[in-house]
Amino acid sequence: MRSLLLTLLAFATTAYAAPIKVLLVDGQNNHDWKATSPVLKQILEETKLFTVDVATAPGGSDLTSFMPDFASYQVVVSNYNGAPWSPEVH
């Protein structure tokens, strides 16, 4: 995780003057994503280099309603390890 953050920081300081828009995807995982997502968001936003939105996938296996707008973001951070998303999301 630390290497990811360092890479994002290096990218942010060299490429953009405005904050980078980040989408953090969570909702299902084999660890406590409800605890780790707020920490990831806080770490990124405290740098003042990023603005972070969170897209939380619904529980269960029917994810047809989960349609994040990936194109609106410059960076996507995945804190997700669950049911496959619908083909339209890929």
C-alpha positions as CSV (number, residue, x, y, z in Angstrom):
1,M,0.0,0.0,0.0
2,R,2.8,2.4,0.8
3,S,4.3,2.0,-2.7
4,L,1.0,2.8,-4.2
5,L,0.7,5.9,-2.2
6,L,4.2,7.0,-3.1
7,T,3.5,6.4,-6.8
8,L,0.4,8.5,-6.5
9,L,2.2,11.3,-4.7
10,A,5.0,11.3,-7.3
11,F,2.4,11.4,-10.1
12,A,0.4,14.2,-8.4
13,T,3.4,16.5,-7.7
14,T,4.7,16.3,-11.3
15,A,1.6,16.1,-13.4
16,Y,-1.1,18.4,-12.0
17,A,-1.6,21.6,-10.2
18,A,-5.2,20.9,-9.4
19,P,-6.1,18.0,-7.1
20,I,-6.3,14.6,-8.8
21,K,-9.7,13.0,-8.7
22,V,-9.6,9.6,-7.2
23,L,-12.3,6.9,-7.1
24,L,-11.9,4.5,-4.2
25,V,-14.0,1.3,-4.9
26,D,-15.0,-0.9,-2.0
27,G,-18.0,-2.8,-0.7
28,Q,-16.8,-6.4,-0.6
29,N,-13.5,-7.8,0.5
30,N,-11.7,-10.5,2.5
31,H,-10.7,-7.9,5.0
32,D,-12.4,-5.1,6.9
33,W,-12.9,-2.7,4.0
34,K,-15.3,-0.6,6.2
35,A,-12.3,0.2,8.4
36,T,-9.6,0.5,5.7
37,S,-11.4,2.7,3.1
38,P,-11.8,5.7,5.4
39,V,-8.1,5.5,6.3
40,L,-7.1,5.3,2.6
41,K,-9.3,8.3,1.9
42,Q,-7.9,10.3,4.7
43,I,-4.3,9.5,3.8
44,L,-4.8,10.6,0.2
45,E,-6.8,13.8,1.0
46,E,-4.5,15.0,3.8
47,T,-1.8,15.5,1.1
48,K,-4.1,18.1,-0.5
49,L,-3.1,16.5,-3.8
50,F,-6.2,14.3,-4.2
51,T,-9.9,14.5,-3.9
52,V,-11.4,11.1,-3.2
53,D,-14.9,9.8,-3.8
54,V,-15.9,6.4,-2.7
55,A,-18.0,3.9,-4.7
56,T,-19.4,1.2,-2.5
57,A,-20.6,-1.9,-4.3
58,P,-23.8,-3.5,-2.8
59,G,-23.4,-6.8,-0.9
60,G,-24.4,-10.0,-2.5
61,S,-23.9,-11.3,-6.0
62,D,-26.3,-9.1,-8.0
63,L,-24.2,-6.1,-8.9
64,T,-26.2,-5.0,-12.0
65,S,-27.0,-1.7,-10.2
66,F,-23.3,-1.0,-9.5
67,M,-22.1,1.3,-12.3
68,P,-19.2,3.6,-11.2
69,D,-18.3,6.4,-13.6
70,F,-14.7,5.5,-14.0
71,A,-14.2,8.0,-16.8
72,S,-14.7,10.9,-14.4
73,Y,-11.6,10.0,-12.4
74,Q,-7.9,10.2,-13.1
75,V,-7.1,7.4,-10.6
76,V,-9.0,4.4,-9.4
77,V,-8.0,2.7,-6.1
78,S,-9.5,-0.7,-5.5
79,N,-10.3,-1.9,-2.0
80,Y,-12.6,-4.5,-3.5
81,N,-12.3,-8.3,-3.7
82,G,-15.8,-9.7,-4.1
83,A,-18.4,-10.7,-6.6
84,P,-17.7,-9.9,-10.3
85,W,-19.1,-6.7,-11.6
86,S,-21.5,-6.8,-14.5
87,P,-20.0,-6.9,-18.0
88,E,-21.2,-3.3,-18.6
89,V,-18.7,-2.0,-15.9
90,H,-15.7,-3.6,-17.5
